[in-house]
């Protein structure tokens, strides 16, 4: 028996600051149509897919950054994606800046099923970077300034015949992200990321090293929780700021089974058999049989490391 989800990992090439939502959505819709023509069941779009990666810009007045956020989802600009999903029975996951009616800002990803309905919403928990302008950096990374930490934890949803979860970008670097979903039986984690090719403080950290960290994190999360992982990049040069791509689909053994070749809009597809998660979930990672939670207390009672006395 196999439960196949054919996934389209829809990498976005650069979105320039001057681009408008309509032209960006038109690009996403093209990728969705291509996915449909390749019989995909769902398309995964990247983090903050509707705009440039605006947290690289400092604004003294946070309210000025509200232009980068969506106050409703769907909304007129994104409705074409929801209509196409409904009319063509294809699901999708979309990352965007969420401004709630009560004025809270989140880095959000939604899960939309084949009827075009939003069945799940995730808000990025791990916000990297800093909240104040740090002039010594070669570029800013102000997610802590513009977003609140997510308030929904790491939920999973039953859809498309399996158990799916979401996370966003920096979340992939924290094993807790995947483990909390693994403890809910997740079979596929879909995530988007916008990752700069350089380190704003460590100029000798190469893009290759940063790609290695990205893949390592996703491959480990996949294998250690016996789940598929679909990591979708925003890639290329955004107004002089380069983001590495490396969109990839990773199987429950941690192998990269498909990857992007370009730094442009590019669809990467793979027929993911959710039943390929079963063997590891019932053996090596049979959590109930092997985990010893009486020894894991520090993980939820300590934020920072506490080394022994000198
Ligand atoms: N971007 C980066 C990411 O976690 C980063 C930030 C890069 C943090 C490299 C640490 C090391 O992939 C976002 N948007 O989180």
Boltz pocket constraint, residues with backbone or C-beta under 6 A from the ligand:
constraints:
  - pocket:
      binder: B
      contacts: [[A, 126], [A, 128], [A, 129], [A, 168], [A, 169], [A, 170], [A, 171], [A, 173], [A, 193], [A, 194], [A, 195], [A, 196], [A, 210]]
      max_distance: 6.0
